[in-house]
Amino acid sequence: MTRGLMISAPASGTGKTTVMLGLLRALREDGLVVQPYKSGPDYIDPAFHLAAAGRASFNFDTWAMDTNLLGGIAAQQSGADICVAEGSMGLFDGVATRGQSGFGSSAETALAMGWPVVLVIDVGGQAQSAAATALGFKSYNPDLPFAGVILNRVASPRHERLTRLGMDRAGVTLLGCLPRRGDLKLPERHLGLIQAVEHPDLEAAIAGYATFLRENVDLEAIKAVAAAGPARAPHPLPQPPAQRIALARDAAFSFTYPHLLEGWRATGAEILPFSPLADEAPAPDADLVWLPGGYPELHAGQLAAAGAFLSGLRRHAETRPVHGECGGYMALGDALIDKDGTRHQMAGLLGLVTSYEKRKFHLGYRRAVLQAPLPGFEVGAALRGHEFHYSTILDQPDAPLAQVFDADGGPVPETGSRRGHVTGTFFHLITGEAA
């Protein structure tokens, strides 16, 4: 197995993503082939990782994935000199009920892969007290290898000196101190970071992060703490749901887990990208049209006016399957109401009406048991996925696609819809459960 490490933090908002991007690029600049990973169900960060490392990033998810799929994703590091994974939320944060191989925490991913943890701590508003946080994380699970900490948002040389004293007393290895800089924060919107394709100057930003890391972090020490875990048996990634898949791909539809696309390609499926925002119709000879999640609520007027896209989608749905996830599901519905209350006509292939004006936060893992076929899956199949959106369903007249449950087994009202050859879900598919 390739040597690796996990970049994590005590909580969200500490700056670990900018540290991750700067580290990926700096290691790449040093001539290393770097394989990035994301722990957890985030579908925005991997695109930033790709831009920084020049190599596709994959998600590990110990709640949704069994050991076979984890092994298949681990095999994607072939040819890399070093692996760097970015954690989600806090290092030990997961859900209450165990999933296919764990609770979904970044610590579980690090343990499974044998990768030491580098903890990014925001020391704003504290000094020696930060060492107590670091010591707690270091000792919370003695089996978890703990490499050290990077201090972020250090206010002054005096602040750094005091914080270093605390780390020395606690016996915590200090790998870097990052001065406070307001220009290092990535732009965000309601689902977190903006998409990588929308960043006004992503290459310059990543190059700046790498320079900043190089000036303030001991890169050689970080390379030295990377470690290889036990070998994992390689396993095939998920099979494609069709041979020729027309995949919507633009700023409105971009959230598809990389391991799915890699699995589809690895078994010979053809992925035929098209842009609804550019008013492109799906390939007329495609076997399946797949509309991923994204931000259709920000482009509803443009989508409603995309006549070639909508007519091509409707023609396909007359004889062949169409599936939409989250934003793609919304676009398949009858109408989408934007944040200003304006109603936009969508494809009308499902009766779904959603509103971004009447916002409600939906977040969490999902387990779905299909009540009708979904491309690639039969009735009764159990799927694992993740839901993250703010839109509210105003009308859902079609038959439900599945019984859907949260991570603790509680029923979820967003059951998905089906009509003819068309299906849709609010959850993003991660994998099916083994029979």
Secondary structure as GFF3:
##gff-version 3
##sequence-region A 1 435
A	DSSP	beta_strand	4	8	.	.	.	ID=ss1
A	DSSP	alpha_helix	16	29	.	.	.	ID=ss2
A	DSSP	beta_strand	34	39	.	.	.	ID=ss3
A	DSSP	alpha_helix	45	53	.	.	.	ID=ss4
A	DSSP	beta_strand	58	60	.	.	.	ID=ss5
A	DSSP	alpha_helix	67	74	.	.	.	ID=ss6
A	DSSP	three_ten_helix	75	77	.	.	.	ID=ss7
A	DSSP	beta_strand	82	86	.	.	.	ID=ss8
A	DSSP	alpha_helix	106	113	.	.	.	ID=ss9
A	DSSP	beta_strand	117	122	.	.	.	ID=ss10
A	DSSP	alpha_helix	129	140	.	.	.	ID=ss11
A	DSSP	beta_strand	146	154	.	.	.	ID=ss12
A	DSSP	alpha_helix	157	170	.	.	.	ID=ss13
A	DSSP	beta_strand	174	179	.	.	.	ID=ss14
A	DSSP	three_ten_helix	182	184	.	.	.	ID=ss15
A	DSSP	beta_strand	188	189	.	.	.	ID=ss16
A	DSSP	beta_strand	192	193	.	.	.	ID=ss17
A	DSSP	three_ten_helix	196	198	.	.	.	ID=ss18
A	DSSP	alpha_helix	202	216	.	.	.	ID=ss19
A	DSSP	alpha_helix	219	225	.	.	.	ID=ss20
A	DSSP	beta_strand	244	248	.	.	.	ID=ss21
A	DSSP	beta_strand	253	255	.	.	.	ID=ss22
A	DSSP	alpha_helix	258	266	.	.	.	ID=ss23
A	DSSP	beta_strand	270	274	.	.	.	ID=ss24
A	DSSP	beta_strand	288	291	.	.	.	ID=ss25
A	DSSP	beta_strand	293	294	.	.	.	ID=ss26
A	DSSP	three_ten_helix	296	298	.	.	.	ID=ss27
A	DSSP	alpha_helix	300	304	.	.	.	ID=ss28
A	DSSP	alpha_helix	307	317	.	.	.	ID=ss29
A	DSSP	beta_strand	322	325	.	.	.	ID=ss30
A	DSSP	alpha_helix	327	332	.	.	.	ID=ss31
A	DSSP	beta_strand	335	337	.	.	.	ID=ss32
A	DSSP	beta_strand	343	345	.	.	.	ID=ss33
A	DSSP	beta_strand	353	355	.	.	.	ID=ss34
A	DSSP	beta_strand	362	370	.	.	.	ID=ss35
A	DSSP	beta_strand	382	389	.	.	.	ID=ss36
A	DSSP	beta_strand	392	395	.	.	.	ID=ss37
A	DSSP	beta_strand	399	400	.	.	.	ID=ss38
A	DSSP	beta_strand	402	405	.	.	.	ID=ss39
A	DSSP	beta_strand	417	419	.	.	.	ID=ss40
A	DSSP	beta_strand	422	425	.	.	.	ID=ss41
A	DSSP	beta_strand	428	432	.	.	.	ID=ss42
###
